[in-house]
Amino acid sequence: MTFIRSFYAHDPGMLLFFERRQLRGWDKVETLYENMFAHALAGSVKSNYSNVDVMASGDMAYVAANFHLQVTNPEGEELTDEGRVTVIFERRGDQWVVVHRHTSFQAPPGPQRRVPIHEEPGPLWSATLEGTWRDETGAALLATSDYISARDVSGIPDLVRYRIDEEGIWLIPEPGSSASPSLLETTQLTGSELVLRFPDGLRTFRRVD
């Protein structure tokens, strides 16, 4: 993270697009990168760039390229992905810093579902949910690799299957149920902190095991 921090503008107005996330401000961008690296360090990520285009004029410059990723997740599964990235730099004194980045992954084949743009870092490439989490009221979440249970947390059943994607934590009904998956909007998931958005506001849970 030290390398990333040194090349980004730590401004409240800087803007980053990453998949379905539109993050304004260095604090949110930093959290996204922390989430990503927390997960990546448990596996491996290799990136290759092609069709690199660089342009500079005065105190502004951009780099645009295609990228190809080879990812081995913590479970040992090998994945590949590709897309395009544009990074805009501003010269400040004798240093160039990133003031905007836009990353788009290649869309999968078939019909695409419309999803909202999220303005929080979210759990993308985040740390695992497995373990015990508590908030300041004593309410608890307990998660295995497949199931999550809750105590004194409204909106979460006593025991339910789940999965995590770039939108948050999805609660999955048992096979045969007529219910649809429901989303727990997740604004942060690191190795030690989980932040969920409920109708009455954000709740922060911390890992206790």
N, C-alpha and C positions, 0 to 999 in steps of 0.2 A: 504493500500500500504506500510506502514511502515514495517509490518511484512515481506512482499515479498522482499522489498529492503534489509532487513537485512540478508537474506539467499541466495542472488544471488551475483555472482562475477560481479563487475561493470567494466568489461573488454571490450575493443573494439573487442576482438577476441572470446568472448563467443558465443555459437551457440544454437539456439532454433528452433526446428521443431514443428509447430502447424498446423495440417491439411495441407493445401497447401502453408503454409508460411515457408520460410527458412530465419530466421532473425539472422544476425550476428551483435553483439555489444549490450551492455547493453542499450543504448539509444533507440534502436528499440524495444527491449524486454520490457522495461519499458512502452513505449507508448502502446504496445499491451495490457498489463495488465491494464493500465489506461482506455483504451477503454472498456475492458471487465467489469471492476468493475463499470464504469459509468452506464452501462446498468443494470448489475446485482443488484445494489443497489435499483433500481426501482421495482424489483421483488424479487425472492428468488431462491437460488441454494443450493441443498443438494447433497453431494457426498458420496458414499460408495465405499470402496476398498476391493478387495479380491485377493487371490493367490499372496500375497505380498512376494517378494524375495529380500533379502538384502545380499550384499557381500562387503567385504572390504579387501584391500591389500595395505600395506604401507600407502601412502598419498592419495590414490584413493579409491572410493567406489561407489556403485550404488544401487538404489532401483528400482525395477520393479514391476508393479501391474496391475490388471484389475480394471476398474472403472465403476461405474454406476451413472449417474446424473439424478436428478429430478429438473426440472427448471419450475418456474412460471414466465412468462415474464410480462412486465409492463401492457400488455393488459389483464392479468389474465388467459391466455392460459397456460395449463400445458403440458410440454413436457418431454420426457425421452430420454436419449442417453447413449451409453456405448462405451468403447474402452480400449486401453492399453497405459500405460505411463512408460517411463524409465527416471530416473533422475541420472545424474552423478555428484558426489561431489569430491572436492579436499580439502584436509586439508591444511589450511594456518594458521600457528601459532597454537592457541588453538581453532580455529573455522573451521567448515566444510561449504563450500559454493558451490552453484550450478554453474557448468561450462557448463553443457549441459542438455537439456531436449528435449525429443521426445514424442509427444502426437499424437495418431492416433485414430480416431473415427471409429466405426463399419460402413462399407459401406452399404448403403441401397440396397434392393434387385433389381434385374434387371440390364440391361446394364448400364455401367458407362461411362460418357463422359470424355474425356481427357482435362485437363485444365493445364495451365502453373503454375510453381512454382513462387510465389510472394516473393519478397525480402523486402517488406515494411509492416508495421504493419496492415494497412487496417482497415476497419470498423467493423471487426468481433465483434459481441455482443456489438455494439457501442451505443452511445447516439442517440436519435431520430434526424431526419433531419428536423422536422417541425420547421418553423420559417423563419426569413429573414437573409440572409448572404450577406456580401459585401467584396470585395477585395480592395486593396489599390488604384485601378483605379476608384472605384465607381461602377463597375459592380456588379449586384445583382442577387441572387437566392432567390426565395420564394417557400416554400414547405408547403403543407398540409400533412395529413397522407397518401394521395394517389397520389397527383399530385405535379409536380414541374414546375415552370416557370422561365425564365431567361431574363435578360436585359443586353445587351452588352456582352454576353458570347457565343462565337461561338461554334457550335456543340451541343447546347441544344435548342430544339424547344421552342416556346413561352409558350406552355402548353402541358405537356405530363405526362402520368402515370409513376410511378417508383416503384421499389422494391430494397431492400438492401440484399446482401448476403456476403459471405466471400471474394468475388472477387471485390466488389465495388457496385456502384449504377447502376442499369440497367434501361434504358429508354424503356418503353413498348409501342409499337404501339397500336392504338385503335383496337378493334375487327373488323375483316373484312379486315384489311390492309394486304398487301402482304409483308410489311417490317418486318425484324427480330429485336428482341431486340438488343440494342447497349449498350456497357459497358462504363461507366465513371470510369476509374481506380481511386480508392480512396485510398490514402496512409494514411489518418488520418481522423477520425471523432470523436470528443469529444463533450462535452456539449457546447464548445465555439469556436472550430476551425475545419474547414473542408479544407482538402488539396486534390486537384484533379490534375491528370497528364494529360496534353494536349500535342499535338505534339510539341509545342514550349517550353515545360517545365512545372514545377509545378506552380500552382496558389493557394494561401492561402486565404480562405474566413473566416471571423469572424462573429459570431452571433451578431446581433444588436438589437434584441428584447428580 
